[in-house]
């Protein structure tokens, strides 16, 4: 199976981005992908379904012979949430940074306009702080972010290159995230009082 890194190396474009989504959930299927390109076009379409335990890759590229980059948004639906990924690999990377943003929307979100979704995410998303939206300028070799809702955790990275790769991992949140930590605290208390 061809890796995302190999796929993007074969792309004949000076600015492009590959988005690899790994679905590490137990029972969530991602479906109904939608895209919008503010700049450039879709070179490899997103796969129609990403079942649990599988992954899918799509590639977006700049339009040839134009002073533009590869900029847009990709979304997938599930039965309980909708995942949206905004990306920007600018034409002039000396003046602008690569950027990406991710938001988890509650339920199956049928966006009236993917163009509006792009502008909403590019212009910093919701007007209030929340764990379900993050946006990052990639100033180091890799930018990373994490978003969550009540049950889902999404971790993502973006490389700081002309041929950039965004890797997204989706998983269920640990229903008991502090059990180990609490048990460790109790062990310390027991050892302190009883010198065991």
C-alpha positions in Angstrom: 0.0 0.0 0.0 1.4 3.4 -1.0 2.1 5.7 2.0 0.9 9.3 2.1 4.5 10.5 2.0 5.0 8.5 -1.2 1.8 9.8 -2.7 2.6 13.5 -2.2 6.1 13.1 -3.6 4.6 11.9 -6.8 2.4 15.1 -7.1 3.7 17.5 -9.8 2.8 20.7 -7.9 5.0 23.2 -6.0 2.4 23.7 -3.3 0.1 21.0 -2.1 -1.3 19.3 1.0 -2.1 15.7 1.7 -4.7 15.0 4.5 -4.5 11.6 6.1 -7.3 10.7 8.5 -6.9 7.6 10.7 -10.1 6.4 12.4 -9.0 4.7 15.6 -12.5 4.5 17.1 -14.4 1.3 17.8 -17.7 2.1 16.2 -17.6 5.5 14.4 -17.7 5.6 10.6 -16.8 8.8 8.8 -18.8 9.4 5.6 -20.2 12.0 3.2 -16.9 13.9 2.6 -17.3 17.4 1.2 -14.6 19.8 0.0 -14.1 23.4 -0.9 -11.0 25.0 -2.4 -10.5 28.7 -1.9 -7.3 28.3 -3.9 -6.2 25.3 -6.0 -8.2 22.1 -6.6 -8.6 18.5 -5.4 -6.0 16.2 -6.9 -7.1 13.0 -5.1 -10.7 12.9 -3.8 -11.4 11.9 -0.2 -12.5 8.3 0.2 -16.3 8.0 0.6 -16.1 6.0 3.9 -13.5 5.7 6.6 -14.7 2.8 8.9 -13.3 2.1 12.3 -9.7 0.9 12.2 -9.0 2.3 8.7 -7.6 5.5 7.2 -8.1 7.6 4.1 -6.0 10.2 2.2 -6.9 13.1 0.0 -4.6 15.5 -1.8 -5.1 19.2 -2.7 -2.8 21.1 -5.0 -2.3 24.6 -6.3 -3.5 25.6 -9.8 -0.6 25.5 -12.3 0.8 28.8 -13.5 -0.9 30.9 -10.9 0.4 32.9 -8.0 -1.7 31.0 -5.5 -1.3 28.2 -3.0 -3.4 25.3 -1.9 -6.1 26.5 0.5 -9.5 25.1 1.5 -11.5 22.9 3.8 -12.6 19.2 4.1 -15.4 17.8 6.2 -16.6 14.3 7.1 -19.9 13.4 8.9 -20.5 10.6 11.4 -23.8 9.8 13.2 -22.7 11.8 16.3 -20.3 14.5 15.1 -19.0 16.3 12.0 -15.2 16.8 11.5 -14.0 19.9 9.6 -10.4 20.5 8.6 -9.2 23.9 7.2 -5.8 24.0 5.5 -3.6 26.6 3.9 -0.3 26.2 2.1 0.3 29.7 0.8 2.0 30.6 -2.4 4.4 33.0 -0.7 5.7 31.0 2.3 8.4 33.7 3.0 5.6 36.1 4.0 2.9 33.7 5.2 2.9 30.5 7.3 1.2 27.2 6.6 -1.9 27.0 8.7 -4.6 24.5 9.7 -7.6 24.3 11.9 -9.9 21.6 13.1 -13.4 21.7 14.6 -15.7 19.0 15.9 -19.4 20.0 15.4 -22.1 18.3 17.3 -24.3 15.9 15.2 -24.4 15.6 11.5 -23.8 19.1 10.3 -25.1 19.8 6.8 -23.3 23.0 5.9 -25.3 25.3 3.6 -22.0 26.5 2.1 -18.6 24.9 2.3 -17.2 28.3 1.3 -18.8 29.9 4.4 -17.3 27.1 6.5 -13.9 27.8 5.1 -14.1 31.6 5.9 -15.5 30.8 9.3 -12.6 28.5 10.2 -9.9 30.6 8.5 -11.1 33.7 10.4 -10.6 32.0 13.8 -13.8 30.0 14.3 -16.2 30.5 17.2 -16.2 33.8 19.0 -15.7 32.1 22.4 -13.0 29.7 23.7 -13.9 26.0 23.3 -12.2 22.6 23.3 -13.8 21.6 20.0 -11.9 24.2 17.8 -8.2 24.9 17.3 -6.2 26.8 14.7 -2.4 26.8 14.4 0.2 28.6 12.3 3.0 26.2 11.6 6.2 28.0 12.5 8.3 24.9 13.6 9.0 21.8 11.5 5.5 20.5 12.6 2.5 22.2 14.0 0.1 20.2 16.3 -3.3 20.6 17.8 -5.9 18.7 19.7 -9.7 19.1 19.8 -12.3 17.2 21.9 -15.9 16.9 22.6 -17.7 14.8 25.2 -16.7 11.5 23.6 -14.2 12.1 20.8 -10.6 13.2 20.8 -8.8 14.4 17.7 -5.0 14.9 17.4 -3.4 16.3 14.3 -0.1 17.5 12.9 0.9 19.6 9.9 4.3 19.7 8.4 6.0 23.0 7.5 6.8 22.3 3.9 5.7 23.2 0.4 4.4 19.7 0.0 2.7 19.5 3.4 1.1 16.6 5.1 -1.7 16.8 7.7 -2.1 13.7 9.8 -5.3 13.4 11.8 -6.1 10.7 14.4 -9.6 10.2 15.8 -10.3 8.1 18.9 -12.8 7.8 21.7 -11.9 9.6 24.9 -11.0 7.5 27.9 -14.2 7.2 30.0 -12.0 7.1 33.1 -9.0 9.4 32.3 -8.0 10.0 36.0 -8.3 6.5 37.4 -4.5 5.7 37.1 -3.6 9.2 38.5 -6.0 8.8 41.4 -4.7 5.3 42.2 -1.2 6.7 42.2 -2.1 9.4 44.7 -3.8 6.8 47.0 -0.7 4.7 46.9 1.5 7.6 48.0 -0.9 8.4 50.9 -0.9 4.8 52.0 2.9 4.6 51.9 3.2 7.9 53.8 0.9 6.9 56.7 1.7 3.2 56.9 5.3 3.2 55.6 4.5 0.2 53.3 
